[in-house]
Amino acid sequence: MACLLLRGPQGDRSIKPNLDGKTYTYSLLPGEKIAGMDNECNGQLALKEKPVKVKDLIQELDEEIGAGVGNWIKVFAAPVAKLVGKQGCTSCEVRRVITNAYARLKAKHGQAEALKIMGELWSLTLNKPEIALEKLKEYLDA
């Protein structure tokens, strides 16, 4: 039976399945996320994680776009994020990159359309950050 692997600021932990072998009972600790399945229950991921692709896209877009307002927001929001256990938040990093891209989106699509695009992309970051980054690339390349 595979364990559920949780990853957080305190480290990784494996959650064994309930007696039925199909369900898991656990409570996420602050800043902790589900990282994947651990087939051996030894604290190692069996599947490649999605965030690697997201991190690559963030780095690529960061280099292309450069610094901007999103970086300033991050500086001021960092203490609050630390208090609520949201350090290393992938969605937050994606929103930072999107905010930094505002000037380029505005130059390419106009102010009203740029704001509409940013709203669409920000809403995607809640559950599909990798898609938000891919769409941002499309809007910047259009």
C-alpha positions as CSV (number, residue, x, y, z in Angstrom):
1,M,0.0,0.0,0.0
2,A,1.2,3.5,-0.9
3,C,1.6,6.2,1.7
4,L,0.6,9.8,1.1
5,L,3.7,12.1,1.2
6,L,3.3,15.5,2.9
7,R,6.0,18.2,2.5
8,G,6.3,21.2,4.7
9,P,8.7,23.6,6.5
10,Q,9.2,20.9,9.2
11,G,10.2,18.3,6.5
12,D,8.5,15.4,4.8
13,R,6.2,12.9,6.4
14,S,4.4,9.8,5.1
15,I,0.8,9.0,6.0
16,K,-0.2,5.4,6.0
17,P,-3.6,4.5,4.5
18,N,-6.6,3.6,6.7
19,L,-7.6,0.0,7.1
20,D,-9.6,0.1,3.8
21,G,-6.3,0.9,2.0
22,K,-7.9,3.6,-0.1
23,T,-8.4,6.5,2.3
24,Y,-6.1,8.6,4.4
25,T,-6.8,10.5,7.7
26,Y,-4.5,13.4,8.3
27,S,-4.3,17.1,9.2
28,L,-2.0,19.4,7.3
29,L,0.4,21.4,9.4
30,P,1.0,25.1,8.7
31,G,2.7,25.5,5.3
32,E,2.4,21.8,4.5
33,K,1.2,20.5,1.1
34,I,0.6,17.1,-0.4
35,A,3.7,16.2,-2.4
36,G,2.6,13.0,-4.0
37,M,2.5,9.2,-3.3
38,D,5.2,7.3,-1.6
39,N,5.0,3.7,-2.8
40,E,7.5,2.4,-0.2
41,C,6.3,4.5,2.8
42,N,9.9,5.7,3.3
43,G,9.5,9.4,2.8
44,Q,10.5,9.4,-0.9
45,L,8.3,10.5,-3.8
46,A,7.5,7.8,-6.3
47,L,6.3,10.2,-9.0
48,K,8.0,13.3,-10.4
49,E,6.6,16.4,-8.8
50,K,4.8,19.1,-10.9
51,P,6.4,22.1,-9.2
52,V,9.7,21.5,-10.9
53,K,8.1,22.6,-14.2
54,V,6.5,25.6,-12.5
55,K,9.8,26.6,-10.9
56,D,11.5,26.4,-14.4
57,L,8.8,28.6,-15.9
58,I,9.0,31.1,-13.0
59,Q,12.8,31.3,-13.5
60,E,12.5,31.7,-17.3
61,L,9.8,34.4,-17.1
62,D,11.7,36.1,-14.3
63,E,14.7,36.4,-16.5
64,E,12.6,37.6,-19.5
65,I,10.4,40.1,-17.6
66,G,12.8,41.3,-14.8
67,A,11.9,42.9,-11.5
68,G,8.8,45.0,-10.9
69,V,6.0,45.8,-8.6
70,G,5.5,42.2,-7.7
71,N,8.9,42.1,-6.1
72,W,8.1,45.1,-3.9
73,I,4.8,43.4,-2.9
74,K,6.8,40.3,-2.0
75,V,9.1,42.3,0.2
76,F,6.3,43.8,2.2
77,A,4.2,40.6,2.3
78,A,7.0,38.3,3.3
79,P,6.6,38.9,7.1
80,V,2.9,38.2,6.9
81,A,3.5,35.1,4.7
82,K,5.9,33.8,7.3
83,L,3.4,34.3,10.1
84,V,0.6,32.4,8.3
85,G,2.9,29.6,7.1
86,K,2.9,30.5,3.4
87,Q,6.6,30.6,2.7
88,G,7.6,29.0,-0.5
89,C,4.1,29.4,-1.9
90,T,4.1,28.5,-5.6
91,S,0.9,30.4,-6.3
92,C,2.4,33.5,-4.6
93,E,5.5,33.3,-6.8
94,V,3.4,32.9,-9.9
95,R,1.3,36.0,-8.9
96,R,4.6,37.9,-8.4
97,V,5.7,37.1,-11.9
98,I,2.3,38.0,-13.4
99,T,2.4,41.4,-11.5
100,N,5.9,42.1,-12.8
101,A,4.6,41.4,-16.3
102,Y,1.9,44.2,-16.1
103,A,4.0,46.8,-17.9
104,R,4.7,44.5,-20.8
105,L,1.1,43.4,-21.0
106,K,-0.1,47.0,-20.9
107,A,2.3,48.0,-23.7
108,K,1.3,45.0,-25.8
109,H,-2.5,44.9,-25.1
110,G,-3.5,48.2,-23.6
111,Q,-4.4,49.0,-20.0
112,A,-7.9,47.7,-19.9
113,E,-7.0,44.4,-21.6
114,A,-3.8,44.0,-19.5
115,L,-5.9,44.3,-16.3
116,K,-8.4,41.8,-17.6
117,I,-5.6,39.4,-18.5
118,M,-4.0,39.8,-15.1
119,G,-7.4,39.0,-13.4
120,E,-7.7,35.9,-15.5
121,L,-4.2,34.7,-14.7
122,W,-4.4,35.5,-11.0
123,S,-7.6,33.4,-10.7
124,L,-5.8,30.5,-12.4
125,T,-3.0,30.7,-9.8
126,L,-5.3,29.4,-7.1
127,N,-5.4,25.8,-8.5
128,K,-3.4,25.8,-11.8
129,P,-0.3,27.9,-11.4
130,E,1.5,26.1,-14.3
131,I,-1.3,26.9,-16.7
132,A,-1.3,30.6,-15.6
133,L,2.4,30.8,-16.4
134,E,1.9,29.1,-19.8
135,K,-0.9,31.6,-20.6
136,L,1.3,34.5,-19.5
137,K,4.0,33.4,-22.0
138,E,1.3,33.2,-24.7
139,Y,0.1,36.7,-23.9
140,L,3.6,38.1,-23.9
141,D,4.5,36.4,-27.2
142,A,1.3,37.4,-29.0
